[in-house]
Amino acid sequence: TNGGPAALLRQAGKPAHQWIRFRLRGPGNNTSAIGATVRVRLGQETQTRMVRSGGSYLSQSALEVTFGLGKRQSVDDVEVRWPDGTVRSYGTRAAGKVYRLSPGD
């Protein structure tokens, strides 16, 4: 709210659906992996998120990327296109966890 008080929203209940989250650690000076693209494959479905540092006025985008998985218990594959252009596949991952990935993993 422009000109209004700050608000903090919190998820008080247990989520009804599954999720998966990734924290990327880039090489060199770009340790936050800004510009990396994460793609998860769930059967025929694909979801993509980019690590971004921007936001809007007085805000910040999370450096982690989160995917909603519905009722699925895992993703079939995780692929990261790192800022330098290299692409790496990380295989199947279980839902409900936070994974730390780097190009050398």
N, C-alpha and C positions, 0 to 999 in steps of 0.2 A: 504494500500500500504506500504509494508516494505521499510523503508528508505525514504518514501515520506511524503508529508504534510498531516496533518489530514484533514478529510472531514466530513462535517455535511450534512446529507440528511434530507429534510423536505417535508412532504406531504402538498402541497399547495392547492389542490382542495378538494372538499367534496368527501369522499369515495363513490364508486358506490355500495358497498355491506355492509351488516350488520356485526357487531362484538360484542363481549362481553369480558369483562376483569375481573379478580379476583385478589384481594390483600389479601393474607392470613396472619393471625396473629396467630402464634403458641404459645403454652404454654411454661412455663419454660424458659430455656436459649435459645431455638431455636425460638425466636420471629419472625423470617423471614420465618418460616415453611419450611426450606430447606429440600428437600426430599419428601415433600408432593406431591401427584399425584391428579390432578383435571381431572375429566371425565365429559363431557357434552353429553347428549343424544338428538338427533334430529330425532325423528321417529325411523327408523331402523339404522341410522348412529350414530356412537360414535366417539368422538375425545378425545384424552388424551394429557395432558401436565404435566411436572414435574417442580416443583420449584427448580431451580438450582442457585448456586452462582458462578459457574465457567464461564470461557470464554476462550479467547485466549490471547495472549500477549498484554498487555496494554488495555484490554477490560473487560467488566463486563456484564454478562447476566442480563436482567431485572428480578427482583424478582416477578413481576406480571406475570400472564399467560393470554394470549390473544388467542381467538378463532375466526376464520373467519366463518361467518354463511351464506354467500351467500345472498339470498333474504329473508331468514327466519327472522321473527320478534321476536322470542323467542326460548329458549331451553326448552325441555320437562323435563329435570332433570339435576341437578348438583350434582355430588358425589365427595367427597374429602376423600382420604386415607391419614390420618395424619401421620407424621413420627413415632409416637408410635404404628402404626398399626390399630388404630381405624378408622372406616369408617362411614361417616355421609352423608346423603342425604339432599339437600337444596331445592329441588323442582324446579318448573318452574321459569324462570327468563327472563325478557325482554331484547332484544338486545339494543345495543347502550349505555350501562351503565357500570360503574365500580362498582363492589360489593366487600365489605370488609367482609370476612368470618373468623370465629374462631371456634374452636371445640365446644364452649358453645352456639353458635348462634342457 
